[in-house]
């Protein structure tokens, strides 16, 4: 067995990759070799390519189309091909443990881990198991969860919280962020983010509700790539396609409008930022709606369903959010464990094969 080798897997969206990268500084202290198994053309390949410490190997991937599609007929064959490729790779790599963040690419790796008797630790970000983790839960030695309720429903679940990065932000970083996006410190900031690809429905209705938003807040709107609206120019409103300094923005934001992806809403929760969640509903399994409902029940946020989204409902719900913001901040102050990455590392080290 190669000394102290770990295999990471997960992909399809940034949410299935970023937690792996957040773990990287801790993994480097305990493993001599870190390998990532993903899909060749997926977002994971692009993200991992920026980390020379990680070796990347692609395999055939399977993705279920939630609408009726002939492509779904190819799933069994592709899954078996991916499993064979994963078995071959794992035999060559000889890892002592595998950490899976879910997504369709993780399924062949999980199947291969069972065949080769390699310990598999999984992580689930959402309130209910995603399809990949649902299919492979019986192969996992442990399933780490972001939501406490999720762990309690699983025989091998362990609640660890959200694997968020521990990024120090200086006053200088915050000042640079304000200068970069033309923000002042005299008016509270509303941060609007629609996920890594943006959200056209949110963008369109934000533009229609700007009069209300700008009465009380300056607005930094992350629209997503290719979704800027050059016709919208308002004092106190800044739109950008994407940002590279999110930790600094989270330090200076006062409220947020966001999708219901687990990583983003837990980042906001960790900073005690009152949020209006507009969960993705079409084209998903409903996980963002479940996340949003849980957060609202806990008193962490308000929810506006996409089917009810108009400029008027956005404006009125935002006004309600501002009214409740002080109470929300008080309720969220100690809501997120600060040691999630350490807990995950401990579970990985406890279950890996001996050198």
N, C-alpha and C positions, 0 to 999 in steps of 0.2 A: 504494500500500500504506500502510495506517495505520502510523504510526511505532511501532516496537517494541511490537507486540501479540502476546501469547501466548494460545492457547486451551488450557484444561485440560479434561479429561473423565475420567469414571470414576464408577461408582456401583453401587447395589444393596445394598452393606453399607458400614459405616463404614470397613472396611479398604481400600476402593477410593477413599476420599475423604480420610482423615486425612493420608496422605503428601503429597497435593497441598497441603494446608494447612500442613504442616510446611515445605514449600518456599517458602511465600508471602513470608516476610521477605527471602529472597534474591532472589526474582523482582521484588519491588518496587524493588530497587536497579537493575534492568537493563531493566525493561519499563514503558512508560508506561500501558499498558492491559492488564488481565488479565480474561479472559472465561472463564466456565465453561459448558459444554454438558452438560446432564444430563437426567434424567427429572423431570417435573413433580411427581409424587407420591412420588419416591424419597427416601431418607434424605439424599442429596446436596443436595436443595433446602433441607431444614431446616438442614443444617450450614452451607451457603454463605450462607444468609440472615443469619448472624451476622457476616459480613465485608463491610462496605460498600465495601471496595476492589475487590471482585470483582463483575462483572456476570454475571447468570445468565440463560441461555436454555434453555428446555425443548424436547425433541424426542420423537417417538414412540419407544418402547423395545421391545425384544424380550427375553424371558426364556424359556430352555428349561426346561420342567418335566421333572425327571429321572424322574418316574413317568409311566406312560402317561396322556396327557391330550389331549383334543380341542383345547385351547388351542394346542398345538404346531403344529396345522395352519395357524394364523394367522401363524406366524413369517415366511414369505417375504413376504407382503403388508406386514406391519408393518415388516420390515427395509427394504423398498424405500421405504416412506413416510418412515421415519426418515432414510434416505440422502438423499432429495430435500430434506427439511427441513434436514439438515446442510449440504448443498451450498449451499442458498440462504443460510443463516446465514454460512457461511465466505466466500462471495462478498461479503457485506455487511461482514463484520468485517475481512477481508483480513489474517489473522495471518501472522507470519513463521515460526511454528513451532507445533506442537501437542504437548502432553504428555499421554499417556494412562496412567491407572492401572488400566485394565482394567474388568471388569464388563460386563454386557450392553449398557449405554448407549453404551459406547465403540465398538462395532462399526460402527454407521452413520457415526460421525465418522471412523473409520479408512478406511472405504470412500470417503467424500467426500474425504479428504485425498489419496488416490491419484488420484482424478478431477481434482483441482485442482492437483496437483503441489506440495503443501505438506508440508514435512518433518514426519515423525511420530516422536517419541521415546516409547517405551513403557517401562513398569516392571512386572516380575513379582515379587510378594512370595513366592510359594510355590516349593517344590522343583521342581515341574513346572509347565508353562504352564497357566493357566486356559483355559477354552474360548474366551473372547473374544480373549485374546492368541494362542492357537493359530490361530484363524481369521484373524487380521490380522498375523501375524508377518512375512509377506512384504511387507507394506506399510510396515513400520517401518524407518526408517533405522538405528535402534539399539534394542535391548531391554536395558534396565538390569535387573540381577538382584540379589536379596537373597542367594541362595545361589551360591557360586563354581561348584559343579558344574553348575548350570543354565546359566550363561553358556558353559561349555565345550562344552555340547551344541548350542549355537546358532551359526549362521554370522554372525549380527549381534548376538550377546550380549556385554555388557560387565558385568563384576562390579563392583558399587558398594557392596554391603552394604545394610543396612536403613535407609531414610530416616527416622531417628528425630529427634524434636525435641531441640534443645539448650536445655533449660530449667534455669536455675540455681535451686537450692533452698537457701534459707538455713536456719540453725538455728532461726530463728523460725517458718519454714514447717513444719518438722518438729515443732516443739513444738505448733503449732496443730493439726496432724493428730492427734497423740497425744491432745490434749485433746478434739477433736471426736468421736473414736471411743472415748474412755475407755480408751486404751492406756497401759500403763506401760512404763518403760524397763528394768525388772528381769527381764522374761521375754521370750524371743524371739517374734517375730511371724510367724504363718503367714497369708499373704494368699491368699484364695480368690476367683477370678474366672472366670465361665463365659461370657465374651463379652459383647457390648453388650446382648444380650437376655436374658442369663442362661441357665442350663442346668438344667432340672428334675431330670434324672437325677443330676447332680453334687450339687445341693442336697439331694435326698432321702438320698443315701448319706453325705454329710457329716454330716447330722443323726444318722444312725445310727452314725457313727464318732467322734462328738465326745469320748467318754470317752478314747479313745486320743490324739486330737489335743491335748486340753487337759492331758494329763499333762505335756507338755513345752513347749507353746506357748500363747500367747494367740492368738485367731483373729479376724480381720476378714473377714467373708464377704459378698461383693458378690453378691446373689442374682439381680439383674435386676428390672425393673419389674414390680410386682404379684406378686412371688414370695416375699415375707417370710412367715415362719412365726411367728405371735404366740405359739404354744405353747412355743417353744423359748427358754428363759431360763436361761443358765448363767453363772457367774462366769468371766470371761476370754473370753467369746464375744460378739461384736458383729455384727449383721447389718444391712446397708443395701441399698437397691435399686440405687443407683449412687453414684459419687463424682465430684467435680469437681477433686480435688487428687491425681490419680494420681502425678504426679512426686514429690511429698513422700512418698507411701506406698511408692513403689519405693525411696526412700532409707532407709526404716526397716524394710522387710520383710526377714526372714531366710530364709524358704522360701516357696514358692508352690504352689498347686494350680490348674491352669488348663486351658482348652481349648487346641487346637493351632493357633489362628489365628496367622499369621506375625508380625503387628505386635506382639501381646502377648508372644509367647515371645521375640522379639528384644529387646523392652524389658527383660524379665526377665534375659535373657542379658547385655545391656549393663551391668546392675547386679550381675552375678555372683551371681544369686539361684538356688540349687538349686530345681528345679521338678519336680513330678509332672504330666505332661501326660496328660489324658484327652481324646483327640481326638474330634471329631464324626465319626460314621461314617454314620448314616442321613441320607438327604436331601442328601448331598454327593457330590462326585466323588472323595472319598478324599484330598484334598489335606492335610487336617489329620493324617491317619494317616501320610502320607509325611513331613510336617514332623517329627512326633514320632519316627518311626523314625530320621531323620537326626540329630536332636538326641541321641537315646539312643546311637547308634553313635559319636558324637563325645565321649560322656562328659559331656554337658551336663545330662542330665535322666534321669528314669525315665518309662516309659510304662505306662499301664493302659488297655487297650481297653475301650470301653463295654460290649461283650458280656460282659466278665469283671468288670464293676463291681458290687460289693456292699459293704456296710459293712465286712465282714471283710477283703476284698481291698484296699479303700482304706486301712484301718488298717494292715495288714501292709506294704503298699507304701510308705506314708508313713514307717513305722518304718525301713524299708530306706533311704529317702531321707535321713533324719536321720543314719544311720550313715555314709553316703557324702558328706554335705554338705561336709566340709572338702576332700576331693579334688575335688569338682565345682567349688567356688569357685576352687581353684587352676587348674583347667583352663580356666575361662571368663574369666579375668582380662583376656586380650588377644584375645578371640574376635571382637569386633565392631569394624569400622572406625569411627573417630570422624568421618570427613570425607565420609560418604555423600552428604549434601545438596550439598556443594560439588562432588563428582564429577558428580552429576546435572546441576547447573547448568552446569558446564563443557561437558558433552555437548550440552545444549540450546543454549548460545550458539555452540558450534562448528558446529552443523548448521542453525541458523536462516538464513532467507533474508536477504540483505543489505538494509539499509534503502534 
